[in-house]
C-alpha cells in the first residue's frame, strides 16, 4: 500500500512538473483548446524537459487537470471548462491581480 501511495505522489509531482514547464511558455492571453490539443501542448512542453513526466490520456487528462486547479491558482493561473454541442474546451489564463 505504501508503494502505491509513493507511486501516486511521484505521478502527481511529475505531472505538475510538466504543467509548470508548459505554463511558463503560455502567451499573456493564456491558452484555450480541447483535451487533445492540451495533451499535444503538454507533450511539447514535456519534450523540453530533461526528465520523464506522466501525462494521462483522454478523459483522465481532464480529471487530472480538475485536480490541479489549486496548483494552477497557486501559480497565478485560472482554469475553466466549457462545453458546447461541438466540443469541450479548457481555458487556462493568468489570474487577474484584482482578486
C-alpha positions as a Markdown table, in Angstrom:
| # | Residue | x | y | z |
|---|---|---|---|---|
| 1 | Unk | 0.0 | 0.0 | 0.0 |
| 2 | Unk | 2.9 | 2.4 | 0.8 |
| 3 | Unk | 4.4 | 1.7 | -2.6 |
| 4 | Unk | 1.2 | 2.6 | -4.3 |
| 5 | Unk | 1.0 | 5.9 | -2.4 |
| 6 | Unk | 4.6 | 6.7 | -3.3 |
| 7 | Unk | 3.9 | 6.0 | -7.0 |
| 8 | Unk | 0.8 | 8.2 | -6.9 |
| 9 | Unk | 2.7 | 11.0 | -5.2 |
| 10 | Unk | 5.5 | 10.7 | -7.8 |
| 11 | Unk | 3.0 | 10.7 | -10.7 |
| 12 | Unk | 1.3 | 13.8 | -9.4 |
| 13 | Unk | 4.7 | 15.6 | -9.0 |
| 14 | Unk | 5.8 | 14.5 | -12.5 |
| 15 | Unk | 2.5 | 15.9 | -13.9 |
| 16 | Unk | 2.9 | 19.2 | -12.0 |
| 17 | Unk | 6.5 | 19.5 | -13.4 |
| 18 | Unk | 5.1 | 19.2 | -16.9 |
| 19 | Unk | 2.3 | 21.7 | -16.2 |
| 20 | Unk | 4.9 | 24.1 | -14.7 |
| 21 | Unk | 7.1 | 23.8 | -17.8 |
| 22 | Unk | 4.0 | 24.4 | -20.0 |
| 23 | Unk | 2.6 | 27.4 | -18.2 |
| 24 | Unk | 5.9 | 29.1 | -18.3 |
| 25 | Unk | 5.5 | 29.2 | -22.1 |
| 26 | Unk | 2.0 | 30.5 | -22.3 |
| 27 | Unk | 1.3 | 33.7 | -24.1 |
| 28 | Unk | -0.1 | 36.6 | -22.0 |
| 29 | Unk | -3.7 | 35.9 | -23.1 |
| 30 | Unk | -3.5 | 32.3 | -22.0 |
| 31 | Unk | -4.5 | 29.1 | -23.8 |
| 32 | Unk | -7.8 | 27.5 | -24.9 |
| 33 | Unk | -8.4 | 24.2 | -26.6 |
| 34 | Unk | -9.7 | 20.7 | -26.4 |
| 35 | Unk | -8.3 | 17.9 | -24.3 |
| 36 | Unk | -6.5 | 16.5 | -27.4 |
| 37 | Unk | -4.9 | 19.9 | -28.0 |
| 38 | Unk | -4.0 | 20.2 | -24.4 |
| 39 | Unk | -2.3 | 16.8 | -24.5 |
| 40 | Unk | -0.3 | 17.9 | -27.6 |
| 41 | Unk | 0.7 | 21.1 | -25.9 |
| 42 | Unk | 1.8 | 19.3 | -22.7 |
| 43 | Unk | 3.7 | 16.7 | -24.7 |
| 44 | Unk | 5.5 | 19.5 | -26.5 |
| 45 | Unk | 6.4 | 21.1 | -23.1 |
| 46 | Unk | 7.4 | 17.7 | -21.8 |
| 47 | Unk | 9.8 | 17.2 | -24.7 |
| 48 | Unk | 11.7 | 20.2 | -23.5 |
| 49 | Unk | 12.3 | 18.7 | -20.1 |
| 50 | Unk | 15.2 | 16.5 | -19.2 |
| 51 | Unk | 13.2 | 14.0 | -17.1 |
| 52 | Unk | 10.2 | 11.9 | -18.0 |
| 53 | Unk | 6.9 | 13.1 | -16.8 |
| 54 | Unk | 3.5 | 11.5 | -16.8 |
| 55 | Unk | 0.6 | 12.8 | -19.0 |
| 56 | Unk | -2.7 | 11.0 | -18.8 |
| 57 | Unk | -4.8 | 10.3 | -21.9 |
| 58 | Unk | -8.3 | 11.2 | -22.8 |
| 59 | Unk | -10.8 | 11.7 | -20.0 |
| 60 | Unk | -8.0 | 11.1 | -17.5 |
| 61 | Unk | -6.3 | 14.3 | -18.5 |
| 62 | Unk | -9.5 | 16.3 | -17.9 |
| 63 | Unk | -9.9 | 14.7 | -14.5 |
| 64 | Unk | -6.2 | 15.3 | -13.6 |
| 65 | Unk | -6.5 | 19.0 | -14.7 |
| 66 | Unk | -9.6 | 19.4 | -12.5 |
| 67 | Unk | -7.5 | 18.1 | -9.6 |
| 68 | Unk | -4.8 | 20.6 | -10.3 |
| 69 | Unk | -7.0 | 23.7 | -10.1 |
| 70 | Unk | -5.4 | 24.7 | -6.7 |
| 71 | Unk | -1.9 | 24.1 | -8.1 |
| 72 | Unk | -2.6 | 26.4 | -11.1 |
| 73 | Unk | -4.2 | 29.0 | -8.9 |
| 74 | Unk | -1.2 | 29.0 | -6.6 |
| 75 | Unk | 1.0 | 29.7 | -9.6 |
| 76 | Unk | -1.2 | 32.6 | -10.8 |
| 77 | Unk | -3.4 | 30.9 | -13.3 |
| 78 | Unk | -7.2 | 30.3 | -13.6 |
| 79 | Unk | -8.6 | 27.1 | -15.1 |
| 80 | Unk | -12.1 | 26.9 | -16.6 |
| 81 | Unk | -14.0 | 24.3 | -18.6 |
| 82 | Unk | -16.8 | 24.8 | -21.1 |
| 83 | Unk | -18.9 | 22.6 | -23.3 |
| 84 | Unk | -20.8 | 23.2 | -26.5 |
| 85 | Unk | -22.6 | 20.8 | -28.8 |
| 86 | Unk | -19.4 | 20.5 | -30.8 |
| 87 | Unk | -16.6 | 20.3 | -28.2 |
| 88 | Unk | -15.5 | 20.5 | -24.6 |
| 89 | Unk | -12.8 | 23.1 | -24.1 |
| 90 | Unk | -10.4 | 24.1 | -21.4 |
| 91 | Unk | -9.1 | 27.6 | -20.8 |
| 92 | Unk | -6.0 | 28.4 | -18.9 |
| 93 | Unk | -5.4 | 32.1 | -18.3 |
| 94 | Unk | -3.4 | 34.3 | -16.0 |
| 95 | Unk | -5.4 | 35.1 | -12.9 |
| 96 | Unk | -6.3 | 38.8 | -12.5 |
| 97 | Unk | -4.4 | 40.7 | -9.8 |
| 98 | Unk | -7.7 | 42.3 | -8.7 |
| 99 | Unk | -9.0 | 39.3 | -6.8 |
